Amino acid sequence: MRRALPVALVLLAVSGCGIRATTVPVDVGPAPSRVSCDTPAQPSGQSGVQGFRATVELVCGSQLVGVERVVPIPEKRVLKDPVALVAQALLEALERTPSGEERDAGFTTGVPSGLTAVAPRSGDPAGTVRLSRKPEDLPPVALSQIVCTLAGSEAVSAGPGPVVLGGPDADPPRAWDCTDAVRSRPESIPTLGDVVRPSATASTTPR
């Protein structure tokens, strides 16, 4: 058992506060761990590298905090769908280990490496992003990072509202929303439910 050490408390010179100095045994214990979550300034971009500015949602202090980055366009542009191409670039940015400066400020990421965007399936609503894994099978924090990052991208999200995500299988995509509650507690992100696909015969059905 560690002995309590006598520590002389220093009189605080605070205007208007009368705090008396005293000497008491105090077991100070380990220093508390604090993170600043200050977003470091990002470079303007490398010459000759195609990319775009975007806000990438990282984890800091158990919450989501947006970090502005220059996101490179994937070199292997196998995706012809523009939404999927931008989503792939953002996924790669989320998977990337934060820089040393970001780590010093307390930033981490929970998005697993190897996660990719795949082309939407026939009948998917416009703006649907399909992933190489089912969204509901991802760690909740990783899913929150992805949803909030895609929600903040004008190239993926047409405006305020949910993000439509699906997996590589034939299951219908689902809607996910980035709310203040999700940002403050990314370990818990509810789905808004399946998105009903438009019927292929709806436009020809007589009224």
C-alpha positions in Angstrom: 0.0 0.0 0.0 1.5 3.3 -1.1 2.1 5.9 1.7 0.4 9.2 1.5 3.0 12.0 1.1 2.7 15.3 2.9 2.3 17.9 0.3 2.3 21.6 1.0 -0.5 23.2 -0.9 0.4 26.5 -2.5 -1.7 29.5 -1.8 -3.5 30.4 -5.1 -3.2 34.1 -6.0 -6.7 34.5 -7.4 -8.3 37.9 -7.3 -11.4 37.9 -5.0 -10.8 34.4 -3.6 -9.6 33.9 -0.1 -8.1 30.4 -0.1 -6.0 29.5 2.9 -2.8 27.5 2.5 -2.7 24.3 4.6 -0.5 21.3 4.9 -2.3 17.9 4.7 -1.3 14.4 3.7 -2.4 14.1 0.0 -2.1 11.0 -2.1 -2.0 12.6 -5.5 -1.9 9.4 -7.5 -1.2 9.3 -11.3 -1.7 12.4 -13.3 -5.0 12.5 -15.3 -4.8 11.8 -19.0 -6.0 14.7 -21.1 -6.2 15.3 -24.8 -6.5 18.6 -26.6 -8.5 17.5 -29.7 -7.0 20.5 -31.4 -7.2 19.9 -35.2 -3.8 20.6 -36.7 -3.4 22.8 -39.8 -3.4 20.7 -42.9 -1.1 21.3 -45.9 -2.6 22.7 -49.1 -1.8 19.6 -51.0 1.0 18.0 -52.9 1.9 19.2 -56.3 0.7 16.8 -59.0 -1.6 14.9 -56.7 -5.3 15.0 -57.5 -7.4 15.4 -54.4 -10.2 17.4 -52.7 -10.7 19.0 -49.3 -13.0 17.1 -47.0 -13.8 16.9 -43.3 -12.9 13.4 -42.0 -14.5 12.4 -38.7 -12.0 10.9 -36.3 -12.3 9.8 -32.6 -11.0 12.0 -29.9 -12.1 12.0 -26.2 -14.7 9.3 -27.0 -16.4 11.6 -29.4 -16.3 12.4 -33.1 -14.3 15.4 -34.1 -14.0 16.6 -37.7 -10.5 17.1 -39.1 -10.1 18.9 -42.4 -7.8 17.0 -44.8 -6.7 17.0 -48.5 -8.1 13.6 -49.6 -6.3 12.1 -52.6 -8.3 10.5 -55.4 -7.7 6.7 -55.4 -5.0 5.8 -57.9 -6.9 2.7 -59.0 -10.0 4.2 -60.4 -11.9 1.0 -61.0 -15.2 2.6 -59.8 -17.0 4.4 -62.6 -19.8 5.6 -60.2 -18.7 9.1 -59.0 -20.4 8.7 -55.6 -18.6 5.4 -55.0 -15.3 6.9 -56.1 -15.5 9.8 -53.6 -16.7 7.3 -50.9 -13.7 5.1 -51.6 -11.3 8.1 -51.2 -13.0 9.0 -47.9 -12.8 5.5 -46.7 -9.1 5.4 -47.4 -8.7 8.6 -45.5 -10.6 7.2 -42.5 -8.5 4.0 -42.5 -5.2 5.9 -42.6 -3.4 6.1 -39.3 -3.7 9.7 -38.0 -0.5 11.7 -38.3 1.9 12.1 -35.4 0.5 15.6 -34.7 -3.1 14.3 -34.7 -2.1 11.4 -32.4 -0.5 13.8 -30.0 -3.7 15.8 -29.9 -5.6 12.6 -29.1 -7.1 11.5 -32.4 -7.6 7.9 -33.4 -9.7 6.0 -35.9 -11.7 2.8 -35.6 -12.3 2.2 -39.3 -10.7 -1.2 -40.2 -8.2 -1.4 -43.1 -9.3 -3.0 -46.3 -12.9 -1.7 -46.3 -13.8 -0.5 -49.8 -16.7 1.0 -51.6 -18.4 -1.1 -54.3 -20.7 -0.2 -57.1 -24.4 0.2 -56.2 -26.8 -2.5 -57.3 -29.5 -2.1 -59.9 -32.5 -0.5 -58.3 -30.6 1.2 -55.4 -31.7 4.7 -54.7 -29.6 7.5 -56.0 -26.6 8.2 -53.7 -26.4 4.7 -52.3 -23.0 3.7 -51.1 -22.4 0.0 -50.9 -19.5 -1.3 -48.8 -17.4 -4.5 -49.0 -18.8 -5.4 -45.6 -22.4 -5.1 -44.3 -22.6 -1.8 -42.4 -24.3 -3.4 -39.4 -21.3 -5.9 -39.1 -18.8 -3.0 -38.6 -17.8 -1.8 -35.2 -20.3 0.9 -34.2 -17.7 3.6 -33.8 -16.3 2.9 -37.3 -19.8 3.0 -38.7 -20.4 6.3 -37.0 -17.2 7.7 -38.5 -18.2 6.6 -42.0 -21.8 7.9 -41.7 -20.8 11.3 -40.4 -17.9 11.7 -42.9 -20.1 10.8 -45.9 -22.9 13.0 -44.6 -20.6 15.9 -44.7 -19.5 15.3 -48.2 -21.4 17.3 -50.9 -20.3 14.8 -53.5 -22.0 11.9 -51.6 -24.8 13.6 -49.7 -27.1 15.9 -51.7 -28.0 17.8 -48.6 -29.0 17.4 -44.9 -30.4 14.0 -44.3 -29.5 10.4 -43.8 -26.8 8.5 -45.6 -27.9 5.3 -47.5 -25.5 2.4 -47.0 -25.6 -1.2 -48.1 -23.4 -4.3 -48.1 -22.0 -6.3 -51.0 -25.0 -8.7 -51.0 -28.6 -8.3 -52.3 -30.0 -7.0 -49.0 -31.7 -3.6 -49.4 -29.6 -0.6 -48.3 -30.4 1.1 -45.0 -30.5 4.7 -43.9 -28.2 6.1 -41.2 -28.2 9.6 -39.8 -25.4 11.6 -38.3 -26.9 13.4 -35.3 -25.4 15.3 -32.4 -26.2 12.2 -30.3 -24.2 10.0 -32.7 -21.3 12.4 -32.6 -21.2 12.5 -28.8 -21.7 8.8 -28.4 -20.4 7.1 -31.6 -20.5 3.7 -29.9 -24.3 3.8 -30.4 -25.7 4.5 -33.9 -29.2 3.4 -34.7 -30.4 2.6 -38.2 -33.5 4.4 -39.6 -34.5 1.1 -41.4 -34.4 -0.4 -44.8 -34.7 1.9 -47.8 -37.5 0.6 -50.1 -36.2 0.2 -53.6 -38.3 1.7 -56.4 -40.2 -1.0 -58.3 -39.0 -1.6 -61.8 -42.7 -1.7 -63.0 -43.9 1.3 -61.0 -43.6 3.7 -63.9 -45.7 1.4 -66.2 -48.4 0.5 -63.7 -51.7 2.0 -64.8 -53.4 4.3 -62.4 
